[in-house]
């Protein structure tokens, strides 16, 4: 049985928020900048560290100060040490 959990939005206010749409798109909110970009990976700076999206034929579909969308064939999303 599921229970509703009330969590204050302030807890997540500066954490990266990821939305995956199958393996075709990843949308990331609250990123700080693009560190490196190739067609096989995109490295983003976040407050929690470097986030790497890996795949094939990756491209930046759009980006703004608040969010970025990576399109292509996404094979992994991970934080780098």
N, C-alpha and C positions, 0 to 999 in steps of 0.2 A: 504494500500500500504506500502510495506517495504522500508525503506531507509537504505543506507549503512552508518554506523557510524564508523568513524576512531578513534580508541582508541590506545594509545601508549602501547606497550607491557610492558614498564617499570612499568605501574600502577599495573599489575598483577604479577610481577616478583617473589614475595615471598609469594603470596597468594596461599592457597591450591587450586588445580584444580581437580575436581571430574568428572569421567566418569562412568556412570552407564550403564550396559548392561542388561536391564530387571531387574529381581530380582536375577540374578545369579552371577553377578560380580560387584564390585566397584573398580575402579582404582583411586588412589589418588597420585597426583604429589605434590611436595614441602611440604612433611611432615617432621617432625623433629625426630620422634622416636615413638616406640611402648611403651605405658604406661602399658597396661594390655591386656590380651588376653585369652578368653575362647571360647568354641564352640557356645556360644550364643551372644557374643559381642566382639568387638575389639575397644580399646581406643587408639587414636593416638594423639600425641602432634603436633600442628601446630603453626605457628606464630600468628594465630588468636585465638588460644585457643585449648581446647580439643575437638576432633571430635570423636563421638561414632557411630560405625556401629553395628546395632543389627540385629539378625536373628536366624536361626537354622542351625546347622551343618557347622558353619563358619570355614574357614581355610585360612591361608595365602598362596595363590597360588605362589607368588613370591614377593621379596622385594629387593630393592637396596638403595643406598644413596639418589636417586632422586625420586623413586616411589615405591608404594606397591599395590598389587592387593589382594583383599579379595574375596573369592569364597564361595558359599553356597546359602542359601535362605535368601536374605536380606529383612528385614521388615522395617527398618528405618535408616536414616542417620541424625544425629543432633549434634549441638554444645552443650556442657555441660556448665552450669553456674559455 
